[in-house]
């Protein structure tokens, strides 16, 4: 939140929807990339992601504000 990086486990299931902008694999997730995930946290605090987006950071190394 607020441009501060953090790690959160995301679990997907058969109700998770994916929108494919371009093909990506695990190697696409690297330092300098921004990952935004939306969903709800379950009772254990794990994010149940419904949307996951991977984008490049800007020239200053900052991630864009997530769309609301």
Buried (B, 14 or more C-beta within 10 A) or exposed (E): EEEEEEEEEBEBEEEBEEEEEEEEEEEEEEEEEBBBBBBEEEEEEBBBBBBBBBEEBEEEEEBEEEEE
